Amino acid sequence: MRQKIIIAGSILLLVLAVFAGTKIAEMGSKEKPKFNKVVKTVYTKTVNNKAIPVKIITSGNLAAKNKIDLYTEVQGILNPMKKEFRAGTKFYKGQTILSINSDEFYANLQAQKSAFFNSLTSVMPDIQLDFPNQYVKWQNYLNSLDINKTTPKLPSTNSDKEKFFISGRGILTSYYNVKNLEAKLIKYNIRAPFNGTLTETLVAEGSLVRSGQKLGEFINTDVFELEVNVNEAYADLLKIGNKVTVSNINNTKSWEATVIRVNAKVDQTTQSIKAYLQIKGEGLRDGMYLNAALQTKKIENATEIPRKLLVEDTKVFIINDTILNLKTINPVYFNNETVIIKGLENGTTMLSRSLPGAYDGMLVKTINETE
């Protein structure tokens, strides 16, 4: 009986194995499922190489080109003026900005002039006797002296004997003492060297000012300079005379500036050089913070693309028929958002917008934005 059960079980297992093998064979003979390939659509442009100007974006503070600090070389009380000595007051060239009381000094000058006049008068008889041919010259000079006017230049001497005579009588010493005081008297009045505006005042009318004391600041508001720092690597691109567009922080106003100087020294800390721009126009003020786009020399046979199109910093995707291919290029200059590249031939089709997941050999459909 036990033998029969074993034989029956073996037959059952054999039947099940044959059935399972048949089913597996049937499953293997079925067709594999088909999947439709998804072809992405990309935007492209046609490369058209040309000369592209390099723009260096930098910034700096505006300063008046003509700016002077007002100092006094004399001491005295500040006189009241028709125009107040206050910040914001405008003066034309030649107008008196401030005046220091000079009554005491003026009296001393007049005394020196009188002494010089007396010294010259006392030697006139000797000149007539020893230098009769030169007497008229000195007499005319004596007659031209006016104590209330600037002392004229001494007549020239015609011989060493005459020069030694004039010098020995103290005429030269007395004359130069007077001229020295006359030069100092001018310093009691400070006149505007150009049309401009007071931007700072440190003293008030009636106050005592001392020699060497700073009184204020005076600037010309017609012409300004902007000092900017440029990376030393681009120093050879800067040229005097280049036009530059400058704008305020909010980019609501812009002006045209000109490169007028380029410093030959490199800052060792920042490895940059200083360039100086000259600007004229309405709305400019000393101390303004401005942005400048320095347009340097042009890079020939190049094209400009967004930086996000770069792959590994030296490659871009181009399209051959409908296949993406990586092309090695030469990035020449990086801007904030774009890069100027060389190495693509005219007529090459390249991606104009970045494509996430793009790879070399990828099949794509194209839409040419250039067209």
C-alpha positions as a Markdown table, in Angstrom:
| # | Residue | x | y | z |
|---|---|---|---|---|
| 1 | Met | 0.0 | 0.0 | 0.0 |
| 2 | Arg | 2.8 | 2.4 | 0.9 |
| 3 | Gln | 4.5 | 1.7 | -2.4 |
| 4 | Lys | 1.3 | 2.6 | -4.3 |
| 5 | Ile | 1.0 | 5.9 | -2.5 |
| 6 | Ile | 4.7 | 6.8 | -3.4 |
| 7 | Ile | 4.1 | 5.9 | -7.1 |
| 8 | Ala | 0.8 | 8.0 | -7.2 |
| 9 | Gly | 2.6 | 11.0 | -5.6 |
| 10 | Ser | 5.4 | 10.8 | -8.1 |
| 11 | Ile | 3.0 | 10.8 | -11.0 |
| 12 | Leu | 1.2 | 13.8 | -9.6 |
| 13 | Leu | 4.4 | 15.8 | -9.3 |
| 14 | Leu | 5.3 | 14.9 | -12.8 |
| 15 | Val | 1.9 | 16.1 | -14.1 |
| 16 | Leu | 2.3 | 19.4 | -12.2 |
| 17 | Ala | 5.8 | 20.0 | -13.5 |
| 18 | Val | 4.6 | 19.4 | -17.1 |
| 19 | Phe | 1.7 | 21.9 | -16.6 |
| 20 | Ala | 4.0 | 24.5 | -15.0 |
| 21 | Gly | 6.5 | 24.2 | -17.8 |
| 22 | Thr | 3.8 | 24.7 | -20.4 |
| 23 | Lys | 2.5 | 27.8 | -18.7 |
| 24 | Ile | 6.0 | 29.3 | -18.6 |
| 25 | Ala | 6.5 | 28.6 | -22.2 |
| 26 | Glu | 3.3 | 30.3 | -23.1 |
| 27 | Met | 4.3 | 33.4 | -21.1 |
| 28 | Gly | 7.6 | 33.6 | -22.8 |
| 29 | Ser | 6.0 | 33.5 | -26.2 |
| 30 | Lys | 3.9 | 36.7 | -25.5 |
| 31 | Glu | 5.1 | 40.0 | -27.2 |
| 32 | Lys | 7.1 | 42.5 | -25.1 |
| 33 | Pro | 5.2 | 45.7 | -24.2 |
| 34 | Lys | 6.1 | 48.7 | -26.4 |
| 35 | Phe | 7.0 | 52.2 | -24.8 |
| 36 | Asn | 6.8 | 55.4 | -26.8 |
| 37 | Lys | 10.0 | 57.5 | -26.6 |
| 38 | Val | 9.5 | 61.1 | -25.3 |
| 39 | Val | 11.4 | 63.6 | -27.4 |
| 40 | Lys | 11.8 | 67.0 | -25.6 |
| 41 | Thr | 11.4 | 70.3 | -27.5 |
| 42 | Val | 14.2 | 72.7 | -27.0 |
| 43 | Tyr | 14.8 | 76.4 | -28.0 |
| 44 | Thr | 17.8 | 77.1 | -30.1 |
| 45 | Lys | 19.6 | 80.0 | -31.8 |
| 46 | Thr | 22.0 | 80.3 | -34.7 |
| 47 | Val | 25.5 | 81.5 | -33.9 |
| 48 | Asn | 26.4 | 84.8 | -35.5 |
| 49 | Asn | 29.9 | 85.7 | -34.4 |
| 50 | Lys | 30.8 | 89.5 | -34.3 |
| 51 | Ala | 32.9 | 92.0 | -32.4 |
| 52 | Ile | 31.5 | 92.2 | -28.8 |
| 53 | Pro | 32.6 | 95.1 | -26.5 |
| 54 | Val | 33.7 | 94.0 | -23.1 |
| 55 | Lys | 31.9 | 95.7 | -20.2 |
| 56 | Ile | 33.3 | 95.9 | -16.8 |
| 57 | Ile | 30.7 | 96.6 | -14.1 |
| 58 | Thr | 32.2 | 98.6 | -11.1 |
| 59 | Ser | 31.2 | 101.4 | -8.8 |
| 60 | Gly | 32.5 | 104.3 | -6.7 |
| 61 | Asn | 31.8 | 107.6 | -5.0 |
| 62 | Leu | 31.5 | 110.8 | -7.1 |
| 63 | Ala | 33.8 | 113.8 | -6.2 |
| 64 | Ala | 33.9 | 117.3 | -7.6 |
| 65 | Lys | 36.9 | 117.7 | -9.9 |
| 66 | Asn | 37.6 | 121.2 | -8.6 |
| 67 | Lys | 37.5 | 121.1 | -4.8 |
| 68 | Ile | 39.5 | 123.1 | -2.3 |
| 69 | Asp | 39.7 | 123.3 | 1.5 |
| 70 | Leu | 39.6 | 126.9 | 2.8 |
| 71 | Tyr | 42.4 | 127.7 | 5.2 |
| 72 | Thr | 43.6 | 131.0 | 6.6 |
| 73 | Glu | 47.2 | 132.1 | 6.7 |
| 74 | Val | 46.5 | 135.1 | 8.9 |
| 75 | Gln | 44.7 | 135.8 | 12.1 |
| 76 | Gly | 41.8 | 138.0 | 12.9 |
| 77 | Ile | 38.0 | 138.5 | 13.3 |
| 78 | Leu | 35.8 | 137.2 | 10.5 |
| 79 | Asn | 34.0 | 140.2 | 8.9 |
| 80 | Pro | 30.2 | 140.1 | 8.1 |
| 81 | Met | 29.6 | 139.6 | 4.3 |
| 82 | Lys | 26.8 | 140.3 | 1.9 |
| 83 | Lys | 26.7 | 136.6 | 1.1 |
| 84 | Glu | 26.6 | 134.5 | 4.2 |
| 85 | Phe | 29.5 | 132.2 | 4.9 |
| 86 | Arg | 27.3 | 129.1 | 5.1 |
| 87 | Ala | 27.0 | 125.7 | 3.4 |
| 88 | Gly | 25.0 | 125.9 | 0.2 |
| 89 | Thr | 26.0 | 129.6 | -0.6 |
| 90 | Lys | 27.1 | 130.0 | -4.2 |
| 91 | Phe | 29.9 | 132.3 | -5.4 |
| 92 | Tyr | 31.1 | 133.3 | -8.8 |
| 93 | Lys | 34.8 | 133.4 | -9.8 |
| 94 | Gly | 36.5 | 136.4 | -8.2 |
| 95 | Gln | 33.8 | 137.1 | -5.6 |
| 96 | Thr | 35.0 | 137.4 | -2.0 |
| 97 | Ile | 34.0 | 134.3 | 0.0 |
| 98 | Leu | 35.2 | 135.6 | 3.3 |
| 99 | Ser | 37.0 | 138.6 | 4.7 |
| 100 | Ile | 39.1 | 138.8 | 7.9 |
| 101 | Asn | 39.5 | 142.2 | 9.7 |
| 102 | Ser | 42.9 | 143.7 | 8.6 |
| 103 | Asp | 42.8 | 147.2 | 10.1 |
| 104 | Glu | 45.8 | 146.7 | 12.3 |
| 105 | Phe | 47.8 | 145.0 | 9.6 |
| 106 | Tyr | 46.9 | 147.6 | 7.1 |
| 107 | Ala | 48.1 | 150.4 | 9.4 |
| 108 | Asn | 51.4 | 148.6 | 9.7 |
| 109 | Leu | 51.7 | 148.3 | 5.9 |
| 110 | Gln | 51.1 | 152.0 | 5.5 |
| 111 | Ala | 53.8 | 152.8 | 8.0 |
| 112 | Gln | 56.2 | 150.6 | 6.0 |
| 113 | Lys | 55.2 | 152.4 | 2.8 |
| 114 | Ser | 55.9 | 155.7 | 4.4 |
| 115 | Ala | 59.3 | 154.6 | 5.6 |
| 116 | Phe | 60.2 | 153.3 | 2.1 |
| 117 | Phe | 59.0 | 156.7 | 0.6 |
| 118 | Asn | 61.2 | 158.6 | 3.0 |
| 119 | Ser | 64.2 | 156.4 | 2.4 |
| 120 | Leu | 64.0 | 156.9 | -1.4 |
| 121 | Thr | 63.4 | 160.7 | -1.0 |
| 122 | Ser | 66.5 | 161.0 | 1.2 |
| 123 | Val | 68.8 | 159.5 | -1.5 |
| 124 | Met | 67.5 | 161.5 | -4.4 |
| 125 | Pro | 70.1 | 164.3 | -4.0 |
| 126 | Asp | 73.0 | 161.8 | -4.0 |
| 127 | Ile | 71.6 | 160.1 | -7.1 |
| 128 | Gln | 71.5 | 163.5 | -8.8 |
| 129 | Leu | 75.2 | 164.1 | -8.0 |
| 130 | Asp | 76.6 | 160.5 | -8.5 |
| 131 | Phe | 74.2 | 159.3 | -11.3 |
| 132 | Pro | 73.0 | 162.4 | -13.1 |
| 133 | Asn | 71.9 | 160.3 | -16.1 |
| 134 | Gln | 69.7 | 158.1 | -13.9 |
| 135 | Tyr | 68.1 | 160.8 | -11.9 |
| 136 | Val | 65.0 | 161.3 | -14.1 |
| 137 | Lys | 64.3 | 157.6 | -13.9 |
| 138 | Trp | 64.3 | 157.6 | -10.1 |
| 139 | Gln | 62.4 | 160.9 | -10.0 |
| 140 | Asn | 59.6 | 159.5 | -12.1 |
| 141 | Tyr | 59.4 | 156.4 | -10.0 |
| 142 | Leu | 59.2 | 158.5 | -6.8 |
| 143 | Asn | 56.4 | 160.6 | -8.4 |
| 144 | Ser | 54.5 | 157.4 | -9.2 |
| 145 | Leu | 54.4 | 156.2 | -5.6 |
| 146 | Asp | 50.9 | 156.4 | -4.0 |
| 147 | Ile | 50.6 | 155.2 | -0.4 |
| 148 | Asn | 47.1 | 154.0 | -1.1 |
| 149 | Lys | 48.0 | 151.9 | -4.1 |
| 150 | Thr | 50.2 | 148.8 | -4.7 |
| 151 | Thr | 53.9 | 149.7 | -4.8 |
| 152 | Pro | 55.2 | 149.5 | -8.4 |
| 153 | Lys | 58.3 | 147.5 | -9.3 |
| 154 | Leu | 61.7 | 149.3 | -8.7 |
| 155 | Pro | 63.5 | 150.7 | -11.8 |
| 156 | Ser | 66.2 | 148.5 | -13.2 |
| 157 | Thr | 69.8 | 149.6 | -12.5 |
| 158 | Asn | 72.2 | 150.1 | -15.4 |
| 159 | Ser | 75.5 | 149.4 | -13.6 |
| 160 | Asp | 76.9 | 147.6 | -10.6 |
| 161 | Lys | 77.8 | 150.9 | -9.0 |
| 162 | Glu | 74.2 | 152.1 | -9.1 |
| 163 | Lys | 72.9 | 148.7 | -7.8 |
| 164 | Phe | 75.4 | 148.7 | -4.9 |
| 165 | Phe | 74.5 | 152.3 | -4.1 |
| 166 | Ile | 70.7 | 151.6 | -4.0 |
| 167 | Ser | 71.3 | 148.4 | -1.9 |
| 168 | Gly | 73.7 | 150.1 | 0.5 |
| 169 | Arg | 71.2 | 152.8 | 1.3 |
| 170 | Gly | 68.6 | 150.2 | 2.4 |
| 171 | Ile | 66.2 | 151.0 | -0.5 |
| 172 | Leu | 66.0 | 147.3 | -1.6 |
| 173 | Thr | 65.3 | 146.1 | 2.0 |
| 174 | Ser | 62.6 | 148.7 | 2.6 |
| 175 | Tyr | 61.0 | 147.9 | -0.8 |
| 176 | Tyr | 60.8 | 144.1 | -0.2 |
| 177 | Asn | 59.5 | 144.7 | 3.3 |
| 178 | Val | 56.6 | 146.6 | 1.7 |
| 179 | Lys | 56.0 | 144.0 | -1.0 |
| 180 | Asn | 56.0 | 141.2 | 1.6 |
| 181 | Leu | 53.3 | 143.0 | 3.6 |
| 182 | Glu | 51.3 | 143.8 | 0.5 |
| 183 | Ala | 51.3 | 140.1 | -0.4 |
| 184 | Lys | 50.2 | 139.1 | 3.1 |
| 185 | Leu | 47.4 | 141.7 | 3.0 |
| 186 | Ile | 45.8 | 139.9 | 0.1 |
| 187 | Lys | 45.4 | 136.8 | 2.3 |
| 188 | Tyr | 42.9 | 138.6 | 4.6 |
| 189 | Asn | 40.4 | 138.2 | 1.8 |
| 190 | Ile | 39.7 | 134.8 | 0.2 |
| 191 | Arg | 38.2 | 134.9 | -3.3 |
| 192 | Ala | 36.5 | 132.2 | -5.3 |
| 193 | Pro | 39.0 | 130.7 | -7.7 |
| 194 | Phe | 36.0 | 129.3 | -9.8 |
| 195 | Asn | 32.3 | 129.3 | -9.9 |
| 196 | Gly | 31.2 | 127.0 | -7.0 |
| 197 | Thr | 29.3 | 126.3 | -3.8 |
| 198 | Leu | 30.3 | 126.1 | -0.2 |
| 199 | Thr | 29.7 | 122.6 | 1.0 |
| 200 | Glu | 31.1 | 123.0 | 4.5 |
| 201 | Thr | 31.7 | 125.9 | 6.9 |
| 202 | Leu | 33.5 | 125.6 | 10.3 |
| 203 | Val | 33.4 | 129.2 | 11.5 |
| 204 | Ala | 30.8 | 131.9 | 11.8 |
| 205 | Glu | 30.9 | 135.7 | 11.3 |
| 206 | Gly | 32.4 | 137.6 | 14.2 |
| 207 | Ser | 34.5 | 134.6 | 15.4 |
| 208 | Leu | 38.3 | 134.7 | 15.8 |
| 209 | Val | 40.2 | 132.7 | 13.2 |
| 210 | Arg | 43.8 | 131.6 | 13.6 |
| 211 | Ser | 46.6 | 131.1 | 11.1 |
| 212 | Gly | 46.4 | 127.5 | 9.7 |
| 213 | Gln | 42.8 | 127.0 | 10.8 |
| 214 | Lys | 40.4 | 125.2 | 8.3 |
| 215 | Leu | 37.4 | 127.4 | 7.5 |
| 216 | Gly | 35.4 | 125.3 | 5.1 |
| 217 | Glu | 35.2 | 123.5 | 1.8 |
| 218 | Phe | 34.4 | 125.0 | -1.7 |
| 219 | Ile | 33.6 | 122.9 | -4.8 |
| 220 | Asn | 32.7 | 123.4 | -8.4 |
| 221 | Thr | 29.5 | 121.6 | -9.4 |
| 222 | Asp | 30.0 | 121.6 | -13.1 |
| 223 | Val | 32.5 | 118.8 | -13.5 |
| 224 | Phe | 32.9 | 115.6 | -11.4 |
| 225 | Glu | 35.2 | 112.7 | -11.3 |
| 226 | Leu | 34.4 | 109.0 | -10.4 |
| 227 | Glu | 37.2 | 106.8 | -9.1 |
| 228 | Val | 36.6 | 103.1 | -9.8 |
| 229 | Asn | 38.6 | 100.0 | -9.2 |
| 230 | Val | 39.2 | 97.5 | -12.1 |
| 231 | Asn | 40.7 | 94.1 | -11.8 |
| 232 | Glu | 44.3 | 94.1 | -12.9 |
| 233 | Ala | 43.6 | 91.2 | -15.3 |
| 234 | Tyr | 41.5 | 93.7 | -17.4 |
| 235 | Ala | 43.9 | 96.6 | -17.2 |
| 236 | Asp | 45.0 | 96.3 | -20.8 |
| 237 | Leu | 41.4 | 96.6 | -21.9 |
| 238 | Leu | 41.1 | 100.2 | -20.6 |
| 239 | Lys | 41.7 | 103.1 | -22.9 |
| 240 | Ile | 41.7 | 106.8 | -22.2 |
| 241 | Gly | 38.7 | 108.4 | -24.1 |
| 242 | Asn | 36.4 | 105.3 | -23.7 |
| 243 | Lys | 32.8 | 106.3 | -23.1 |
| 244 | Val | 31.2 | 104.9 | -20.0 |
| 245 | Thr | 27.6 | 104.8 | -18.8 |
| 246 | Val | 27.1 | 105.5 | -15.1 |
| 247 | Ser | 23.9 | 105.3 | -13.2 |
| 248 | Asn | 22.6 | 105.9 | -9.6 |
| 249 | Ile | 21.9 | 103.0 | -7.2 |
| 250 | Asn | 18.3 | 102.7 | -8.2 |
| 251 | Asn | 19.1 | 102.9 | -12.0 |
| 252 | Thr | 16.6 | 105.7 | -12.3 |
| 253 | Lys | 19.1 | 108.2 | -13.8 |
| 254 | Ser | 22.1 | 107.7 | -16.0 |
| 255 | Trp | 24.9 | 109.9 | -17.4 |
| 256 | Glu | 27.7 | 109.5 | -19.9 |
| 257 | Ala | 31.3 | 109.6 | -18.6 |
| 258 | Thr | 34.7 | 109.5 | -20.2 |
| 259 | Val | 37.9 | 107.7 | -19.0 |
| 260 | Ile | 40.4 | 110.5 | -18.5 |
| 261 | Arg | 43.2 | 108.7 | -16.4 |
| 262 | Val | 44.3 | 105.2 | -15.6 |
| 263 | Asn | 46.6 | 104.7 | -12.7 |
| 264 | Ala | 49.8 | 102.7 | -13.5 |
| 265 | Lys | 50.1 | 101.3 | -10.0 |
| 266 | Val | 48.4 | 98.0 | -8.9 |
| 267 | Asp | 46.9 | 97.8 | -5.4 |
| 268 | Gln | 48.8 | 94.9 | -3.8 |
| 269 | Thr | 45.9 | 94.0 | -1.5 |
| 270 | Thr | 43.1 | 93.9 | -4.1 |
| 271 | Gln | 45.2 | 93.4 | -7.2 |
| 272 | Ser | 43.2 | 96.1 | -8.9 |
| 273 | Ile | 43.9 | 99.5 | -10.5 |
| 274 | Lys | 42.1 | 102.8 | -10.3 |
| 275 | Ala | 40.5 | 104.4 | -13.3 |
| 276 | Tyr | 39.1 | 107.9 | -13.3 |
| 277 | Leu | 36.0 | 109.0 | -15.1 |
| 278 | Gln | 34.9 | 112.6 | -15.9 |
| 279 | Ile | 31.2 | 113.3 | -15.7 |
| 280 | Lys | 29.0 | 116.4 | -16.4 |
| 281 | Gly | 25.3 | 116.7 | -16.1 |
| 282 | Glu | 22.3 | 117.7 | -14.1 |
| 283 | Gly | 21.5 | 115.9 | -10.8 |
| 284 | Leu | 25.1 | 115.1 | -9.9 |
| 285 | Arg | 26.3 | 115.7 | -6.4 |
| 286 | Asp | 29.5 | 115.4 | -4.6 |
| 287 | Gly | 29.6 | 112.1 | -2.7 |
| 288 | Met | 27.0 | 110.2 | -4.7 |
| 289 | Tyr | 27.5 | 106.5 | -5.1 |
| 290 | Leu | 27.4 | 105.5 | -8.8 |
| 291 | Asn | 27.6 | 102.3 | -10.8 |
| 292 | Ala | 29.7 | 102.3 | -14.0 |
| 293 | Ala | 29.7 | 100.0 | -17.0 |
| 294 | Leu | 33.2 | 100.4 | -18.5 |
| 295 | Gln | 33.2 | 99.6 | -22.2 |
| 296 | Thr | 36.7 | 98.4 | -23.0 |
| 297 | Lys | 38.1 | 97.0 | -26.2 |
| 298 | Lys | 36.0 | 94.7 | -28.5 |
| 299 | Ile | 36.6 | 90.9 | -28.7 |
| 300 | Glu | 36.5 | 89.9 | -32.3 |
| 301 | Asn | 34.7 | 86.9 | -33.8 |
| 302 | Ala | 32.9 | 86.0 | -30.6 |
| 303 | Thr | 29.3 | 85.5 | -29.3 |
| 304 | Glu | 27.7 | 86.3 | -26.0 |
| 305 | Ile | 25.5 | 83.7 | -24.2 |
| 306 | Pro | 23.9 | 83.4 | -20.7 |
| 307 | Arg | 26.3 | 81.8 | -18.2 |
| 308 | Lys | 23.8 | 79.1 | -17.3 |
| 309 | Leu | 24.3 | 77.6 | -20.7 |
| 310 | Leu | 27.8 | 76.6 | -19.9 |
| 311 | Val | 28.5 | 73.0 | -19.0 |
| 312 | Glu | 31.6 | 72.4 | -16.9 |
| 313 | Asp | 32.6 | 76.0 | -17.6 |
| 314 | Thr | 34.1 | 75.2 | -21.0 |
| 315 | Lys | 31.4 | 73.4 | -23.0 |
| 316 | Val | 28.0 | 74.2 | -24.5 |
| 317 | Phe | 25.3 | 72.1 | -26.2 |
| 318 | Ile | 25.0 | 72.3 | -30.0 |
| 319 | Ile | 22.5 | 70.5 | -32.2 |
| 320 | Asn | 23.5 | 68.4 | -35.1 |
| 321 | Asp | 20.3 | 67.5 | -37.0 |
| 322 | Thr | 18.2 | 66.5 | -33.9 |
| 323 | Ile | 20.9 | 65.3 | -31.7 |
| 324 | Leu | 22.5 | 67.2 | -28.8 |
| 325 | Asn | 26.3 | 67.3 | -28.7 |
| 326 | Leu | 28.7 | 68.8 | -26.2 |
| 327 | Lys | 31.1 | 71.3 | -27.9 |
| 328 | Thr | 34.2 | 72.6 | -26.1 |
| 329 | Ile | 34.5 | 76.4 | -26.4 |
| 330 | Asn | 36.8 | 79.1 | -25.1 |
| 331 | Pro | 35.2 | 81.4 | -22.5 |
| 332 | Val | 37.0 | 84.8 | -23.0 |
| 333 | Tyr | 35.2 | 87.1 | -20.5 |
| 334 | Phe | 32.6 | 86.6 | -17.7 |
| 335 | Asn | 30.0 | 89.2 | -16.9 |
| 336 | Asn | 27.6 | 88.9 | -14.0 |
| 337 | Glu | 25.0 | 87.1 | -16.1 |
| 338 | Thr | 26.6 | 86.4 | -19.4 |
| 339 | Val | 29.8 | 85.1 | -20.9 |
| 340 | Ile | 31.6 | 86.0 | -24.1 |
| 341 | Ile | 32.8 | 82.8 | -25.9 |
| 342 | Lys | 34.9 | 81.9 | -28.9 |
| 343 | Gly | 35.1 | 78.6 | -30.8 |
| 344 | Leu | 31.7 | 78.3 | -32.4 |
| 345 | Glu | 31.5 | 78.7 | -36.2 |
| 346 | Asn | 28.9 | 81.0 | -37.8 |
| 347 | Gly | 25.7 | 79.1 | -38.5 |
| 348 | Thr | 26.1 | 76.6 | -35.7 |
| 349 | Thr | 22.8 | 75.8 | -33.9 |
| 350 | Met | 23.0 | 75.8 | -30.1 |
| 351 | Leu | 20.7 | 75.8 | -27.2 |
| 352 | Ser | 19.4 | 79.2 | -26.3 |
| 353 | Arg | 17.7 | 78.1 | -23.0 |
| 354 | Ser | 19.1 | 75.6 | -20.5 |
| 355 | Leu | 17.6 | 72.1 | -20.6 |
| 356 | Pro | 17.5 | 70.1 | -17.3 |
| 357 | Gly | 18.8 | 66.6 | -17.7 |
| 358 | Ala | 20.4 | 67.2 | -21.1 |
| 359 | Tyr | 23.1 | 64.8 | -22.2 |
| 360 | Asp | 25.4 | 64.2 | -25.1 |
| 361 | Gly | 23.5 | 62.3 | -27.8 |
| 362 | Met | 20.0 | 63.2 | -26.6 |
| 363 | Leu | 17.3 | 63.3 | -29.3 |
| 364 | Val | 15.4 | 66.6 | -29.3 |
| 365 | Lys | 12.9 | 68.7 | -31.3 |
| 366 | Thr | 14.0 | 72.3 | -32.0 |
| 367 | Ile | 12.4 | 75.7 | -32.1 |
| 368 | Asn | 14.8 | 78.3 | -33.5 |
| 369 | Glu | 14.3 | 81.6 | -31.5 |
| 370 | Thr | 16.6 | 83.5 | -34.0 |
| 371 | Glu | 14.1 | 82.9 | -36.8 |
